[in-house]
């Protein structure tokens, strides 16, 4: 339901101006490199 209304490309100030999708990808890359 939320996927239809949520803009996953919108930039967020709290995440260093990354979209939620970009932020999530970067998060998992950091987890894999630890």
N, C-alpha and C positions, 0 to 999 in steps of 0.2 A: 504493500500500500504506500509506504513512505517513499519508495523509489520513484513513484510517478510524480511526486510533488517536490522532492528534494533536489536542489541544484548541486550536483557533485563537482561542477567546474568552477563554482564561485570561490573567489579568493578569500582567505580568512586572515585577519590581522594577528590573531593569537598563534597561528601556525606559520609565521614568517612569510606570509603572502602566498602560501601554497594552497592548492585545492585540496579538499579532504582526501581524494584519491591519491594525489602525489604524496601527501603527508603519510598516508598509510603505507604506500610502497617504500618510502624512505625508512619508515619505522621498521618494517620487516627486513630490509637490507641491513640495517644496523644490528638487529637481533642475530642475523645469520653470520655476521662478521665477528661476533664476540666469542 
